[in-house]
Amino acid sequence: MRAPMERVPSGMAAAAFLAAGIGTFVLGLVTFLAEVVSGFAQILKFYPPAGP
């Protein structure tokens, strides 16, 4: 007979992976839009010496 296995909580790790995936997607989307749409690139210029 097998002994019951303890379940290890993995919710925090799943939340970290999900947050990293969402953050990566948003950063990629913003970069893509800044390269394709010139008006969007102007919105991202908060400080003139730095930016697209």
Number of C-alpha atoms within 10 A of each C-alpha: 3 4 5 6 6 6 6 6 8 8 9 9 10 11 11 11 12 12 12 12 12 12 12 11 12 12 12 12 12 14 14 13 14 17 13 11 10 11 11 16 17 13 11 14 12 9 7 9 7 8 11 14
